[in-house]
Amino acid sequence: MPAGLTVNGWTLYAHPLFLEQLEKLTLAVERAREKDPGGYASTANAKLLAALRKLMFEVIPIDPARPEFRQGGTLGPARKHWFRAKFGNGRFRLFFRYSTAAKIIIFAWVNDSDTLRTYGAKTDAYAVFKSMLEKGNPPEDWEALLWASRTLTES
């Protein structure tokens, strides 16, 4: 795999599911910028994208093992190797895995406005991500997840 962006010694990767969500959010912000070049930065999507980029490129690479990123039992006891960062007033989750030995962080998926954190709902971010894992996309196996992912750039 080609060398990717390295932040604080961690090489950053992204699974296609994450990249799809990131692209949708980025396009929404670009559309808002076209409509209102002076005011788009104050839109909800622009703020969300800024918060997501800060997590990806600044906060998580400081220490992906921070206790605040550990998820409880919502995904099941066998899935403690998945981590998540909360943002957007606690409504959004960025799911990721990391390998200390390889110094790699893989961003797997981020929820959107259709899958906000709603306890007990079928559209809850955790319920949707758990269902994705049960279907094998993203893969549970580290090597398969890495193979399916792409290196990130800062653009």
Sequence and secondary structure as in RCSB ss.txt:
>XXXX:A:sequence
MPAGLTVNGWTLYAHPLFLEQLEKLTLAVERAREKDPGGYASTANAKLLAALRKLMFEVIPIDPARPEFRQGGTL
GPARKHWFRAKFGNGRFRLFFRYSTAAKIIIFAWVNDSDTLRTYGAKTDAYAVFKSMLEKGNPPEDWEALLWASR
TLTES
>XXXX:A:secstr
     EETTEEEEE HHHHHHHHHHHHHHHHHHHH TTTGGGSHHHHHHHHHHHIIIIIGGG TT GGGB  STT
 GGGTT EEEEETTTTEEEEEEEETTTTEEEEEEE  TTS   TT TTSHHHHHHHHHHTTSS SSHHHHHHH E
E    
